């Protein structure tokens, strides 16, 4: 796996932690979860294209 893919994985993991913490502290926010899903799908795309 190349460096950009590792960076995307780290950013996705950190943002999941941040969104989860925010949801526990302040209540769920649909836009935050939607944004995290888009980031997760983008990360999967980067991983798939870097391995090809």
C-alpha positions in Angstrom: 0.0 0.0 0.0 1.3 3.4 -0.9 1.6 6.4 1.4 -1.5 8.3 0.1 -3.6 5.3 0.9 -2.2 5.1 4.4 -2.8 8.8 5.0 -6.5 8.4 3.9 -6.9 5.4 6.2 -5.5 7.4 9.1 -7.7 10.4 8.3 -10.8 8.2 8.0 -10.1 6.5 11.4 -9.5 9.8 13.2 -12.6 11.4 11.7 -14.7 8.3 12.7 -13.4 8.8 16.3 -14.3 12.5 16.1 -17.8 12.0 14.7 -18.5 9.3 17.3 -17.3 11.4 20.2 -19.4 14.4 18.9 -22.4 12.2 18.6 -22.1 10.9 22.2 -21.5 14.4 23.6 -23.9 16.5 21.6 -26.3 14.1 19.9 -26.3 12.6 16.4 -25.8 14.8 13.4 -26.8 13.3 10.1 -24.5 15.6 8.0 -21.5 14.5 10.0 -22.3 10.8 9.4 -23.0 11.4 5.8 -19.7 13.2 5.4 -17.9 10.4 7.1 -19.5 7.8 4.8 -18.4 9.8 1.8 -14.9 10.0 3.2 -14.9 6.2 3.9 -16.0 5.5 0.3 -13.3 7.8 -1.0 -10.8 5.9 1.1 -11.9 2.6 -0.3 -11.6 4.0 -3.8 -8.0 5.2 -3.1 -7.1 1.8 -1.7 -8.6 -0.1 -4.7 -6.9 2.2 -7.3 -3.5 2.1 -5.5 -3.5 -1.7 -5.5 -4.4 -2.1 -9.1 
